[in-house]
């Protein structure tokens, strides 16, 4: 009976039922929720005005935000960094940022973002660095920021924030840097353990033990470069706040008494300066500059803190004896590599952690305060493809830097080792290293020029992801009696011609070095070895090698370039594209080289064809070769109209005999970096 009823159903009804049943999986798939990190980032993008299109890769149809520009991800593909500084952004910051629950770093400084600070920022449980300085934020500083127990670095200076001083910030246990200067904050300042603390430019701010009436009557404070000092009452305040309270009290007394107090204030000021100077001579630089806890009992010769773990910003300060013990007294058997900056040693900490300890060659190149300042800046460069600085030591005439140990070594060692890196891994290394350099050049504030980009300075983590190391070290060793950099730091074969001839480095010198790194990934050979393969003499290798690569590419003879260890197992189209990017990066004129953001896009397949065509467009009327400089380069057009770089002149008049001998001595030497 039931069967006959089913047969009696109209055919159209049966068809509809079948269609609905077959589409059920599709409906279920369509109703699957989107990645919450994608949703949060799209909400942030929609709230901002992006005049330069730097966020155009943020596609709501994408399932992987780790491929987007300005985003840093962990090895588990979780968003841990949002960095879009100095890009002219305006609009407002969406509270949906709280859905990026793994964020460790937010860098949006030097834009024009308006509106309130989202209270939802306080719901980011892993946030360590928050820089929203030099924007146009207004309203109160949310008390919820005090809930971020992991926060170490907070900059909100140069905005239009108002309301009472956020007392909740004093409760953040790990906060080591706080800058709220040049806003419109009011009221008393609580006691802060923070080592670096700036509140100047807030005219209605007063000390922690001032009453509401005193704060209301406070005048613009006199900013005096005092460290945090103890007052007789046991509280600590700055010289600026003390001056502000004195002036506020005097305003309510008769004029004659006020004049006397003013004179007394001058005497007190002079005495305070004398005592502060004497204390500074006896105890060393103030703790607010050095970043040392005031109650740590540090032995500056050893760098130890009486059992207390010291930190400078995001990094730990190690004791000299601790690192000596970890490396067996800097034993030669623990040397991982030697370079121009110093030796790198394997070390084992008491908790069993293996680290790499770089012992800088010239500890006298910078003073202790300058060294600590530079270490602080290096430690703020946090990115998935940058080698993270975990600690330092400045004691006993030593300058030591502590990094995580990378078990897979450097790209240079892996290119020479067995088994050979496959092509997919090499391409991934190229993109990762490019992203790391992009971060240093365009997302760090201030930007960092590496000055020695090479395969030995690109390390491989446990997942064979590229990690750029040795950044910031050149600046550490360029401080001395003069602020002018005169030494060329780099590795022969990787140094851009303008840097070699003038000593002036820029982002484009790094781009040149990265182009050579790409060729090393393709060929499996060091730059100098590749120069020999092209038939160049010792003084000719750099440019002849690039000429040879260009001709091989033009004649579609890539088999001559590709590492023989790869055999036939590589993508010819991808290899040709990587070679094109390398040639664009190594153009003679720095202004013709792409930025690292362009390099990343081209390696990912976006815009390479257009850039290559524009660079190789035939000239209207080819002219004679143009001599550029004493290095003997010509910049001219070949028979196809494409730009290439000629060899040094055949006669070596541009190189003295001493210079030629110098090249012979250093051509096989890696001038900096580990491994």
N, C-alpha and C positions, 0 to 999 in steps of 0.2 A: 504494500500500500504506500509505504513511504517512498519506495523506489519509483512507483508510478507518479507520485507527486513531484518528485525531483525532475522526472522526465517531462512533466507537464509545464515546468517553468519556462518562461520565454527565453529564447537564446540570448537576447540582449542582457537580461538580468544575470544569467550565468557568466557572460563575458565581463560584466562589471565586477562581479565577485572575484573572478580570476585575476583581473587587473589589480584590484585592491589588495588581494593577498600577496601578489608578486611584488607590489611596491612597498609592502610593509617594512622590509629591511632598509629601503632607501629613506623612508620617512623616519625610521629610528636613527639612521645615520645623520640625516639632516638636523634632527633635534639634539644631536650630541653637542654639549656645550663647547664653546671656543676656548682656546688656551687663555686662562685668566691673565697671563702676562701680556699676551697680544692685546687683549681688551684694554688693559691698563695703559699700555703704551700708545694705543690709538687714541684713548681719551686724553692723554697728555698732549699728543700731537694736535688734536682738534682744538684744544684750549690755547695753543700758541700760534702766533703769526710767524711764519718762517720765510723771510724775504729772499733768502739765498737758496732755498730748496734743499737744505742739508738733511732734512728728514723725509725726503721723497721716497726713500726705500722702505719706509714703514708702511707696509701693505697689510690691510686688515684681512686679506684672504690668505696671508702666509701663516703657516703653522710653526715657523722657526724664526723667532725674533733675533736669534744669535747671528743671523746673516745680515742684519740691518746695520746701517752706519750709526756710529756714536753709541753703540751698545757693546758692553763687555759681558761675556758669559763664563760660567765655571765649566770645568771639564764635564759636569753632568748636564750641561746645556740649560742652566738656570741663569737668569739675568742678575748679575751682581754689580754692574756698573752702568750709570747713565751719565755721559759726559758731552755736553754741548756748550762749551764756553765760547764767548767772544764771537757769536754768530748773528748778532743783531736781532735776536728773538724778542718778540713782544707778546702781548696777551697775558693770560693768567696760567698759573700752575694748578692742574687738576688734582683734587684730593684722591683720585683713583690711583695715585702713585703708591698708596698704602697697600695695594694688591700685589706690588712687586716685593714680596715678603723676604726675598733673599738679597735685596740690595745692600751693598756694602759701601758704595760710593756714589754721591750725586754731585756733579760739577756743572753748575749753570751760571757761573759768574760772568760778569762783563757783558750782560745783555740789557734789555729794557723791559723785563717782565714786571707787570704791575699786579695790583690786588693784594689780598692778604696771604700770609704764609699758611698753607693748609695745616690745620691741627692734626690731620691724619698722618703727617710725617712722624708723629710720635708712636705710630703703630708699626714702624719698621724695626723689627727686633734685632737685625744684624748690622744696622747702619754704623759705619765707622767715620766716614768723612762726609760733611755736608757743607758745600760752598755755594752760597747764593749772594755773594757780595757784588757790589756795583750793579745793582738793578734798581727797580723803583717800587719795591714792595712797601706796603703801608699797613697800618693797623698794629695790633699787639703781637709780641713774640709769644707764640702759643706755649702755655705751661706744659703741654703734652711732650714738648721736646725733652723735658726732664725725665721722661719714661724710657728714653733710649739709653739703656745702660751700657751699650757697646760703643757709644759715640766718643771719639777721641779728638776730632778736629772739626771746629765749627766756626764758619765765617759768615756773618750777616752784616758786615760793615758797609757803609756808603749806600744805605737805602733810606726810606722815610718812615721807619718803624717808630711807633710811639707807645705811650702807656707806661706802666710801672716796669722797673727792671725785673726780668724773669728770675725770680728767686729759685725756681725749680732747677735751673741749670747748675746750681751749686751742688746738687745731689747726684750728678752724674759721676760715677766713681772713676772712670778712665779718661775723662776729659783732660787733655793736655794742652790744647790750644783753643783760645776763645777770642774772637774779635767782633765787638759790637760797636765799634767807633763810628762816629759821624752818622748818628740817627737822632731821634728826638725822645729818647727814653728819659724817664723821671724816677724819682724816689731813691731810697737807700740801696746801696750795693751790698749784697750778702758776702760773707767770708768765702773766698774761692781758693781751693787748693791748686787751681790750674797754674801751670808754670809760665805760660805765655798768655797774657791777659791784657786787653786793650779796650778802654771805654772812653777815650778822648772824643771830644766833639759832641757830647751829649750834655747840653748846658744845664739841665735840671737834675743831674745826677749828684748824689752826695754820699757820704760815708755810711757804713753799716750801723753805727750807733747814733745816727742823727734822727731826730723826730720828724714827724710829718710837717710841722710848722717850719722847721729849719730847712727842709727840702724845698718847701714852697718859696722860701725867700732866698734860695741859693742863687748866686751869681755865676756867670761862666767861669769854670775853674781854671786856675793857672796850671798848665801842664808842665810838670817838672820831671826829668828823666830819673826818678827814684825807683828803685826796686820795691817790692812789697816789703814794708817795714812793720815792726811791732809797735803799738802804741802803749802807753802806760796801763791802759785798761785791759790789755791782753789781746785786743782785736787787731787785725791787720788792714791797712788801707794804703792807698797810693799818696804820693806827695801832692798830686792834683786835688784829691779829695780833701786832704788836710787843709790846703790853701782855700778851697771853696768854703769849708765850714768856718774858717777863721773870718773870712770876709762876710759871711752871712751873719755871724754873731755881732761883728762890729757895726753892721748897718743899723742895729737896733739901739746902740748906745749913743750918748751925746757926742758931738763932733770932736770935742777936746779929747775925750777918752778914746774915740776911734782913731785919732791921730797918734796917740801914744801907743795904742795896740798895733797900728800900722808900722811904727818905728820898731816896736818889739818884734813884729813879724819878720822884718828885714834882718834883725839880729839873729832870730831863730833860724831863718833861712840860711844865713851865712854859717852858723854853727852846724846846722844839719849837713850842709855841703861838705864842711871840713870832716865831720864824723863819718859821713858816707864814704868820702875818698879814703880816709884812713882805714875804714873797715874793708874797703875794696882791695887795698894793698895787702892787707893781712889775710883775707879769705879768698882772694881770686875774684873773677868776674861774677856779677850778680846772678842769682839763681834764675831770674826771669830771662836772662840771655842764654845761660848755659843749658837751661832745661833740667836742672837738678833739684830734687826735692829738698826743701830747707831743713827737714828733720831726718835726713838720711845718714848723716855721719860719714860722708864719702872721703876716702883716701884718694886724692887726685893722682897720686903716683901710681896707684894700682887700679883705680877705677872701680873699686869694690864699695859696696854700700851697706856694710854692717849687716849682711844677711837679707837686705831688702832688694828686690828686683827693680832696677832702675829702668826707666823708659824715656826716650826722647821722641815725642810724637808717636808714630806707629811702630817704632823699633826699640829693641831692648839694648841697654848698655851692658856689655859683658866686661868682666874683670880681666886684666891682662893674664893673671895667673890661671884663670879658668880656661882661656884659649890656649895658653901654653900647655896646660895639661891635656886639653882635647886633641892637640896636634903632636903630642910627644915632643914638646919643645921645638916645634917647627922642624921636625925631622925630615930629612931629604926623602925618606921612604914614603912620606905622605904627600909629596908634591904631585898635584894633579896637572899642573901646567905652569908655564913661565911666559911672561909677557912684559911689555913696556911699562905697565903700571906696577908690576910686582909678581911674586909667585902666589899660586893658589894651592892651599893645603886641604887635604881631607881631615876633618875633625870629628870627634865623637863626644857629645855632651854627656854630662852625668845621667841624664834621663834616657840615654841610648840613642838620641837623635843624631843622625849623620848630617854634617854641614860642610860647606866649602868656605874656607877662611882665606880672604885675599889680604896679603900683607903688602901694603903700599910701599913702593921703593923709596920715595922721598918724603918722609914724614914732616920735614921742616918746610915744605912748600907752602903750607897754610897754617895759620895759628889755630889754637884749639877752638876758639869761638867760631872762626870762619869754617873750620872743618865740621863742627856740629851743625852750623846753619846749612851747609851744603848737604850733609847727611839727612837733615830734616826734609829738605826739598826733594832729594832722591826718594825718600821713603814715601812721599805722597804720590809718586807715579805708580799707581796700582792698576794693572791690566793683565788679562789672561795671557797675553803674549809678551810680557816683560818679566825679567827675573826679579823677584821680590827681595828687597833688602830686609833681613830679619833682625840684624843687630850690628853693633859697632863697638870699637874700643879705642879710646884716645888717652893713653897713659904711658908713662915710662919712655917717652920718646917714640912710641909706636902709634901707627894709624892702621887699624884693622877693620875690615868689613866682613860680615857674616851673611852668607846666602844659603838657601836650601841646596842640598846636594842633588844634582841631576844624574840619575843612574845611567842614562843613555848617552852621556857625553855631549860633544859638540857636533854640529853638522860637518865640520871639517874632518873630524876623526871618523865619522860614520861614512863619509864619501870615500875614505881610503880603506875602510874595513870591509869585512865579509860577515854575513851576506850583504850584497848591494841593496841600497834603498830602492824600492820600486818607484815607478814614475808617479803613481798616485800620491805616495808619501812625499816625494819631492815637491810636487805641485802644492800640496797642503802646507808644507814648510814655507814655501814662497809666499803664500797668501797670509799665513800666520805672522811671519816676520814683517811683512808689509803693514799689517794691522798694528803691530807693536810700534813701528816707526811712525805711523800715522798718529797714534796716540801721543807720542813724544812731541811731534811737530805741531799738531793742530788742536789737541785737546788738553794738553798740559798748560798750566798757567803758573809761572812763566814756562815757555816752551823749552825743550831740551834738545840740543844738537848732539848727536852721538859722537861723530867725528872718527869713528873707526868701525864702520859696518863691514863685516866679513863673516865667513863661514865659521871661524873659530869663536866668534862672539854670539853665535846663535846656538843655543843649547836645545836639547830634546828632553821633554819630561817623560813620565812613565807611559804616556799614550802616544809618544813620538810627535807631540805638538811642539811647534817652534816657540822658544822663549828667548827673547833678545836680552843679552847681558852686557855689562860694562858701560851702560849709559850713565852719563853724569860724572864719570871718573876723570875725564880730561880736565873738567873745570876744577875738580878737587885739587889737582896738581898744578894748576896754572896760577895759583895765588902765591905771592911772595912779596918782595919789596915793591913790585909794580903791579898795577891792575891790567897792564897790557899783555896780551898773549903773544909770545914770539915763537914758541916752539910748535913745529908741525907734528902733531901726534896722529899716528895712523900706521898703516901697513902698506909697504911697497906693493904696487899692483892694484891697490884699492883706492889710492888717494886721488881725488879730483885734481885736474891740472891747475885750476885757479887757486886751490888750497896749497898745492905744492909750491907755486910761484909767489904767492902773496902772503901766505900764512893766515888768510881770512877764511873762516868756515861759515857755512850757512846750511839751511835745510837741503839745499841743492847739492852740497858735497856729500851728504848722506845718501841722497838719491843716486848719485854716481856710484858710490860703494855698493848700494843695493843692486844696481844693474850688473856689476861684476859678480855679485853673489848669485844672481840668476844664471849667469853663464856657467858658474861653477856647478850649480845644481844640474844643468843640462849636460855638461861635459864630464862631470866627475873629477875634474882637474883643478888644481889651484891656479890662480890667475897667472902666476909666473910660469907655471908648467904649460899653460895654454899659450903664453907668449912664445915659448920655445917651439911649440908645435906649429905655430904660424910662420916660423923661420926668421924671427926677429933677433937682432943682436941685443946685448944687455940694455943699451940705452934706447932701444926702439920698441920694446915689447908692448907697452901700453897701447899706443895708438895703432900700430900695425896689427895687433891682435884684434882690435875692434874693426879695422878695415877688412881683415880676413873674415871675420864673422859675418859682416854685412855682405860680402861677396858670396860667401857660402849660402847665405839665406837667399840672396837674389837669384842664384843659380839653382836653387831648390836641391842642394846637395847636403841636406841636414844629417845624413848618415855620417859625414865627416866630423860633425859636432857632437853627436849624441854619445854618451858614455857607453863603451862597448859592453860593460857589465850588464846593461839593460837588455842586450840582445834585441829581438824584435818586439819586446813587450813594452811598448810605449805608444802614446797617441800622437801621431805625426802632426795633426792640426794643433793640438795643445802645445807641442814643442815649438812649432813655428810661431805661435802667438807669444809664448814666453820669450823667445829670442827677440821678437819685435819689441816687446816691453823693455828688455834689457838694452837694446840699441837706442830706444827713446830716452832711457834713463842716463845713458853715457854720452849724450851729445856734448860737444865741446863747450858751447855757450851755456852757462848755468840757467839763464832765463828761458832757454828752449826745453829744458828738462821738465817733466811733469811734476806736480806735487804728489806727495804720497797718497793723498785721498784719490787722485786720478789713477795712480798706480794700482791701488786696491781694486778700483772699479774695472780697470782694464784686465787685470788678472782674473776677475770674476766674469769677464766676457761682456762688459758694458763700455762701449765707446772706443775700443781699440782700433777698429777699422777706420773710423773717422779721424782719429788722432794720427794714425800712421799715414793716411792719405794726405792730411794737411801738412805733415812734416816733410813728406817726400814729393810734394807738388813741384813740377818742373819750374825753374826760374824762367822769366820772360826772355832774358838775354844773358846767357852765361858769360861771365867775365873771367879775367885771369885769376890765378890763385891769389889769395889774400893772406899775407904774412900776419900772424897774430901777435906773437910775442917771442921773447928770447928762448922759449922752450923749443921753438922751431916747428910749431904746428901750422899747417895750412888748413883753411876752411873753404872748401870749394865744391863744385858740382861735378859729378861723374858724367859719363856719356848718357846716362839715363835721366840726368837731372836730379838725382837724389843726393842729399847731403851726406858727406862722409868726411872723415878726418885723416889728413895725410900724415905720413911718418915724420919723425924728426928729420932735419936736413941730413943729407949723407955725410957732409963734413960736420965734425963735432965741435965746431967753434963755439957753440952755445954752451958747452960744458967744459969747465977747466979740467986739467988732469987730476986735481984733487977731488973735484966733484965726481969724476968718472970712477976713481978708486973708491969713493964713498959709496956709490951705487953698487959696485962689486961687493962691498962688504955687507951691505944691508939687504940686498935683494932677496936673500933667502930667510930673512929674519922677520918674525912677527913682532912688530913694535909695541903692541899692547894686547891685553886681553888674556884670558885663561886658555888652557888646552891648546 
